[in-house]
Amino acid sequence: MFFNTRIKPILPGLAVTLMVALAAKLVEHAERVLLGRGWVESLVFAILIGVVVRSVFGLAPRYFAGVRFCGKTVLEIAIVLLGGSISAQAIGSAGGGLVAAIIAVVCISLFVSYHIGRALGLTRHLAMLVACGNSICGNSAIAATAPVIDARSDDVAASISFTAILGVLFVFILPMLHAGLGLSATQYGIFSGLTVYAVPQVLAATAPAGALAVQIGTLVKLIRVLMLGPVIFGLALIGGRARETRLPIAQVVPWFIIGFIVMMTARSFGLLPEFALGGMKAVSSFLTILAMAALGLSVDIRNVMHVGGRVVMAALMSLAVLCMLSGFVIVLLGTA
């Protein structure tokens, strides 16, 4: 019974996602053989191959459950395991004011992005959806915000469609900025964590810069995700719906963030045996590639054709503001 209801539905999508992930590993291997080094990580190849497969061939509904499983549950497990590779000492170089800076960036970005949308003629609801997606965590923030502000379904679809595609494109652009601006691993991790929409996209964007960039970027991004609860409650207060809004604890503090913190704490106090760290890192790495493949398979480039030009412009301008704020944070904190 359990197999038929819980396991069997995810198998087709899991198989497709696994094939995309393996194809990404093969392409990366071929790249190293032919070019002498890996210029593009398998994480990025997995996203790219997934997007091409979804956009060119489409994806039948029977694959959806497995792709969602890999994009959510598998990713969350990978993030928890990633926490075991991070120690408090490694994060210390980011500076004590980092958390306050992240909170400030989210609040300022929300305010500015909303007013950019309104200035471009977007409705209040659509402008708020774009602002929340840009400032906090992309599609997850949009989906959580929509019922609180009574957003229309077409507004939700428009904001999610472009945010998903823009987020993937930004993953390809960011490593070029890293090389061009000469940012250190810590600086690049902070910048990526503050600007990239989703956790898996942060992992893909920071991978070319090394382990420290991945660790810093993930931590910064998870702190941004934790802002979702207070923001949703604040919107409910403004709209007079605070009594109706009952946020599940899993939405305010997702289980994988707690797991990440527990694993990071265990590593910092030497509670994790050294022999286990290598295996955890390898498993986390492959699960992340699997999640990247699922992310790619979730994005259909053709959907961008249905998004209005004003939504596109609002998202692009909001992202530009977020990048400027992130650059200011790096300068303000004086990170090296």
FISEDO-482359 format. One record per residue (C-alpha): residue in three letters; x, y, z. Coordinates in pm, whole numbers, plus 50000, padded with zeros to 5 digits. Example, Ala and Ser with C-alpha at 12.3 -4.5 7.8 and 13.67 -1.06 7.14 Angstrom:
<rs>
> ALA | 51230 | 49550 | 50780
> SER | 51367 | 49894 | 50714
</rs>
This chain:
<rs>
> MET | 50000 | 50000 | 50000
> PHE | 50274 | 50245 | 50097
> PHE | 50470 | 50159 | 49781
> ASN | 50170 | 50217 | 49552
> THR | 50064 | 50546 | 49711
> ARG | 50396 | 50708 | 49805
> ILE | 50684 | 50546 | 49615
> LYS | 50542 | 50435 | 49280
> PRO | 50416 | 50781 | 49169
> ILE | 50762 | 50937 | 49199
> LEU | 50955 | 50664 | 49013
> PRO | 50901 | 50787 | 48652
> GLY | 51005 | 51144 | 48732
> LEU | 51291 | 51022 | 48950
> ALA | 51422 | 50812 | 48662
> VAL | 51411 | 51105 | 48417
> THR | 51576 | 51337 | 48666
> LEU | 51847 | 51080 | 48736
> MET | 51917 | 51046 | 48363
> VAL | 51954 | 51424 | 48329
> ALA | 52191 | 51431 | 48630
> LEU | 52404 | 51149 | 48488
> ALA | 52413 | 51321 | 48149
> ALA | 52540 | 51636 | 48323
> LYS | 52819 | 51437 | 48491
> LEU | 52915 | 51284 | 48155
> VAL | 52925 | 51625 | 47986
> GLU | 53144 | 51762 | 48266
> HIS | 53377 | 51462 | 48230
> ALA | 53398 | 51514 | 47853
> GLU | 53471 | 51883 | 47915
> ARG | 53763 | 51798 | 48143
> VAL | 53903 | 51545 | 47895
> LEU | 53873 | 51773 | 47592
> LEU | 53957 | 52110 | 47751
> GLY | 54189 | 52001 | 48031
> ARG | 53973 | 52141 | 48310
> GLY | 53611 | 52191 | 48412
> TRP | 53505 | 52539 | 48304
> VAL | 53138 | 52472 | 48376
> GLU | 53022 | 52267 | 48676
> SER | 52795 | 51964 | 48640
> LEU | 52542 | 52153 | 48855
> VAL | 52501 | 52409 | 48578
> PHE | 52497 | 52145 | 48306
> ALA | 52217 | 51966 | 48494
> ILE | 52004 | 52283 | 48495
> LEU | 52078 | 52354 | 48129
> ILE | 52003 | 52000 | 48009
> GLY | 51686 | 51991 | 48218
> VAL | 51562 | 52322 | 48072
> VAL | 51632 | 52201 | 47716
> VAL | 51452 | 51871 | 47774
> ARG | 51146 | 52044 | 47928
> SER | 51130 | 52325 | 47670
> VAL | 51189 | 52111 | 47359
> PHE | 51018 | 51783 | 47444
> GLY | 50782 | 51885 | 47722
> LEU | 50711 | 51678 | 48033
> ALA | 50414 | 51444 | 48072
> PRO | 50212 | 51478 | 48396
> ARG | 50321 | 51133 | 48517
> TYR | 50673 | 51270 | 48564
> PHE | 50571 | 51570 | 48776
> ALA | 50564 | 51396 | 49116
> GLY | 50917 | 51257 | 49082
> VAL | 51060 | 51586 | 48955
> ARG | 50897 | 51772 | 49246
> PHE | 51037 | 51513 | 49488
> CYS | 51391 | 51565 | 49357
> GLY | 51355 | 51942 | 49349
> LYS | 51228 | 51961 | 49706
> THR | 51292 | 51660 | 49931
> VAL | 51621 | 51553 | 49771
> LEU | 51745 | 51911 | 49779
> GLU | 51650 | 51952 | 50146
> ILE | 51846 | 51636 | 50237
> ALA | 52145 | 51769 | 50043
> ILE | 52130 | 52099 | 50233
> VAL | 52122 | 51920 | 50570
> LEU | 52428 | 51715 | 50472
> LEU | 52600 | 52030 | 50347
> GLY | 52575 | 52171 | 50700
> GLY | 52818 | 51899 | 50810
> SER | 53089 | 52051 | 50593
> ILE | 53064 | 52394 | 50754
> SER | 53215 | 52503 | 51083
> ALA | 53141 | 52821 | 51276
> GLN | 53508 | 52914 | 51239
> ALA | 53479 | 52913 | 50860
> ILE | 53172 | 53137 | 50870
> GLY | 53334 | 53379 | 51115
> SER | 53518 | 53559 | 50837
> ALA | 53185 | 53694 | 50711
> GLY | 53160 | 53931 | 51009
> GLY | 52917 | 53971 | 51300
> GLY | 52698 | 54227 | 51124
> LEU | 52605 | 53994 | 50839
> VAL | 52265 | 53888 | 50977
> ALA | 52159 | 54249 | 51035
> ALA | 52275 | 54339 | 50685
> ILE | 52071 | 54053 | 50532
> ILE | 51756 | 54166 | 50715
> ALA | 51812 | 54525 | 50601
> VAL | 51866 | 54419 | 50238
> VAL | 51544 | 54214 | 50235
> CYS | 51339 | 54500 | 50384
> ILE | 51483 | 54769 | 50155
> SER | 51452 | 54545 | 49849
> LEU | 51087 | 54470 | 49930
> PHE | 51005 | 54841 | 49958
> VAL | 51194 | 54950 | 49646
> SER | 51086 | 54654 | 49430
> TYR | 50719 | 54706 | 49516
> HIS | 50734 | 55073 | 49420
> ILE | 50920 | 54993 | 49098
> GLY | 50634 | 54762 | 49004
> ARG | 50372 | 55023 | 49089
> ALA | 50562 | 55290 | 48893
> LEU | 50557 | 55059 | 48590
> GLY | 50181 | 55019 | 48619
> LEU | 50155 | 54679 | 48786
> THR | 49861 | 54617 | 49018
> ARG | 49928 | 54626 | 49392
> HIS | 49905 | 54248 | 49416
> LEU | 50130 | 54174 | 49119
> ALA | 50386 | 54432 | 49233
> MET | 50395 | 54272 | 49578
> LEU | 50436 | 53922 | 49434
> VAL | 50731 | 54033 | 49221
> ALA | 50883 | 54217 | 49518
> CYS | 50856 | 53915 | 49750
> GLY | 50990 | 53675 | 49489
> ASN | 51284 | 53905 | 49415
> SER | 51367 | 53990 | 49776
> ILE | 51324 | 53658 | 49959
> CYS | 51317 | 53324 | 49782
> GLY | 51165 | 53335 | 49436
> ASN | 50872 | 53106 | 49361
> SER | 50836 | 52985 | 49720
> ALA | 50786 | 53340 | 49844
> ILE | 50537 | 53414 | 49566
> ALA | 50336 | 53101 | 49643
> ALA | 50331 | 53180 | 50016
> THR | 50240 | 53547 | 49964
> ALA | 49958 | 53496 | 49713
> PRO | 49684 | 53370 | 49950
> VAL | 49766 | 53631 | 50213
> ILE | 49713 | 53924 | 49974
> ASP | 49432 | 53754 | 49774
> ALA | 49635 | 53762 | 49453
> ARG | 49469 | 53644 | 49132
> SER | 49587 | 53318 | 48977
> ASP | 49705 | 53488 | 48656
> ASP | 49917 | 53730 | 48862
> VAL | 50074 | 53435 | 49043
> ALA | 50141 | 53254 | 48715
> ALA | 50298 | 53561 | 48554
> SER | 50532 | 53636 | 48844
> ILE | 50635 | 53272 | 48893
> SER | 50700 | 53211 | 48521
> PHE | 50944 | 53494 | 48477
> THR | 51107 | 53459 | 48819
> ALA | 51188 | 53094 | 48747
> ILE | 51349 | 53172 | 48412
> LEU | 51532 | 53484 | 48533
> GLY | 51668 | 53288 | 48830
> VAL | 51816 | 53022 | 48602
> LEU | 51970 | 53282 | 48367
> PHE | 52126 | 53461 | 48664
> VAL | 52300 | 53137 | 48766
> PHE | 52489 | 53145 | 48436
> ILE | 52572 | 53516 | 48458
> LEU | 52698 | 53529 | 48819
> PRO | 53018 | 53323 | 48771
> MET | 53121 | 53570 | 48499
> LEU | 53077 | 53855 | 48746
> HIS | 53288 | 53666 | 48998
> ALA | 53575 | 53640 | 48753
> GLY | 53534 | 53993 | 48618
> LEU | 53507 | 54175 | 48953
> GLY | 53776 | 53974 | 49130
> LEU | 53563 | 53896 | 49435
> SER | 53703 | 53670 | 49707
> ALA | 53522 | 53345 | 49790
> THR | 53360 | 53506 | 50096
> GLN | 53250 | 53817 | 49904
> TYR | 53112 | 53613 | 49617
> GLY | 52928 | 53384 | 49859
> ILE | 52763 | 53683 | 50030
> PHE | 52673 | 53843 | 49696
> SER | 52524 | 53520 | 49559
> GLY | 52332 | 53445 | 49879
> LEU | 52180 | 53793 | 49876
> THR | 52083 | 53805 | 49507
> VAL | 52002 | 53456 | 49380
> TYR | 51637 | 53356 | 49414
> ALA | 51640 | 52991 | 49523
> VAL | 51864 | 52772 | 49738
> PRO | 51952 | 52529 | 49457
> GLN | 52043 | 52820 | 49232
> VAL | 52280 | 52950 | 49501
> LEU | 52452 | 52612 | 49514
> ALA | 52495 | 52611 | 49135
> ALA | 52611 | 52974 | 49116
> THR | 52872 | 52944 | 49393
> ALA | 53014 | 52601 | 49302
> PRO | 53273 | 52740 | 49054
> ALA | 53418 | 52962 | 49331
> GLY | 53492 | 52675 | 49572
> ALA | 53365 | 52525 | 49895
> LEU | 53384 | 52842 | 50108
> ALA | 53172 | 53038 | 49858
> VAL | 52914 | 52756 | 49860
> GLN | 52906 | 52751 | 50240
> ILE | 52878 | 53128 | 50284
> GLY | 52626 | 53161 | 50001
> THR | 52406 | 52884 | 50142
> LEU | 52409 | 53030 | 50492
> VAL | 52320 | 53380 | 50367
> LYS | 52044 | 53241 | 50148
> LEU | 51893 | 53037 | 50433
> ILE | 51881 | 53348 | 50651
> ARG | 51692 | 53521 | 50367
> VAL | 51449 | 53228 | 50355
> LEU | 51382 | 53271 | 50728
> MET | 51257 | 53623 | 50653
> LEU | 50956 | 53477 | 50473
> GLY | 50758 | 53414 | 50793
> PRO | 50790 | 53769 | 50935
> VAL | 50719 | 53924 | 50594
> ILE | 50404 | 53717 | 50540
> PHE | 50279 | 53802 | 50889
> GLY | 50355 | 54170 | 50829
> LEU | 50155 | 54166 | 50504
> ALA | 49869 | 54001 | 50691
> LEU | 49877 | 54278 | 50953
> ILE | 49875 | 54548 | 50685
> GLY | 49583 | 54379 | 50512
> GLY | 49394 | 54325 | 50838
> ARG | 49416 | 53948 | 50804
> ALA | 49656 | 53865 | 51087
> ARG | 49393 | 53664 | 51273
> GLU | 49318 | 53458 | 50961
> THR | 49683 | 53391 | 50883
> ARG | 49809 | 53072 | 51043
> LEU | 50158 | 52999 | 50916
> PRO | 50268 | 52640 | 50968
> ILE | 50595 | 52614 | 51162
> ALA | 50740 | 52430 | 50862
> GLN | 50686 | 52742 | 50651
> VAL | 50834 | 52982 | 50905
> VAL | 51132 | 52759 | 50990
> PRO | 51165 | 52474 | 50735
> TRP | 51296 | 52146 | 50877
> PHE | 51602 | 52146 | 50653
> ILE | 51721 | 52479 | 50794
> ILE | 51703 | 52332 | 51145
> GLY | 51888 | 52025 | 51019
> PHE | 52150 | 52243 | 50851
> ILE | 52211 | 52435 | 51175
> VAL | 52229 | 52113 | 51381
> MET | 52485 | 51961 | 51142
> MET | 52690 | 52282 | 51134
> THR | 52691 | 52294 | 51515
> ALA | 52794 | 51929 | 51536
> ARG | 53081 | 51995 | 51296
> SER | 53192 | 52303 | 51491
> PHE | 53211 | 52106 | 51818
> GLY | 53388 | 51810 | 51658
> LEU | 53096 | 51572 | 51702
> LEU | 53112 | 51441 | 51346
> PRO | 53384 | 51178 | 51283
> GLU | 53637 | 51277 | 51018
> PHE | 53589 | 50954 | 50822
> ALA | 53222 | 51038 | 50769
> LEU | 53276 | 51389 | 50632
> GLY | 53406 | 51278 | 50292
> GLY | 53109 | 51048 | 50234
> MET | 52861 | 51313 | 50345
> LYS | 53016 | 51565 | 50108
> ALA | 53002 | 51322 | 49814
> VAL | 52639 | 51229 | 49881
> SER | 52540 | 51593 | 49927
> SER | 52715 | 51683 | 49601
> PHE | 52533 | 51420 | 49394
> LEU | 52196 | 51491 | 49554
> THR | 52248 | 51858 | 49470
> ILE | 52314 | 51771 | 49104
> LEU | 51993 | 51565 | 49108
> ALA | 51805 | 51865 | 49249
> MET | 51957 | 52091 | 48981
> ALA | 51829 | 51852 | 48712
> ALA | 51482 | 51873 | 48869
> LEU | 51507 | 52252 | 48873
> GLY | 51584 | 52254 | 48501
> LEU | 51301 | 52013 | 48427
> SER | 51064 | 52251 | 48606
> VAL | 51140 | 52546 | 48376
> ASP | 50978 | 52584 | 48033
> ILE | 51135 | 52873 | 47843
> ARG | 50821 | 52902 | 47631
> ASN | 50630 | 53030 | 47935
> VAL | 50820 | 53359 | 47922
> MET | 50629 | 53443 | 47605
> HIS | 50312 | 53475 | 47811
> VAL | 50461 | 53721 | 48061
> GLY | 50388 | 54091 | 48011
> GLY | 50669 | 54332 | 47934
> ARG | 50603 | 54537 | 48248
> VAL | 50647 | 54230 | 48469
> VAL | 50975 | 54153 | 48292
> MET | 51099 | 54509 | 48339
> ALA | 50991 | 54518 | 48706
> ALA | 51174 | 54192 | 48780
> LEU | 51491 | 54303 | 48600
> MET | 51498 | 54645 | 48768
> SER | 51428 | 54489 | 49108
> LEU | 51713 | 54244 | 49060
> ALA | 51945 | 54530 | 48964
> VAL | 51853 | 54710 | 49289
> LEU | 51918 | 54391 | 49486
> CYS | 52262 | 54358 | 49324
> MET | 52350 | 54717 | 49417
> LEU | 52238 | 54666 | 49776
> SER | 52443 | 54346 | 49797
> GLY | 52752 | 54522 | 49666
> PHE | 52704 | 54793 | 49929
> VAL | 52681 | 54527 | 50203
> ILE | 53014 | 54374 | 50094
> VAL | 53180 | 54717 | 50106
> LEU | 53014 | 54806 | 50438
> LEU | 53116 | 54482 | 50608
> GLY | 53470 | 54507 | 50474
> THR | 53485 | 54133 | 50400
> ALA | 53797 | 54000 | 50233
</rs>
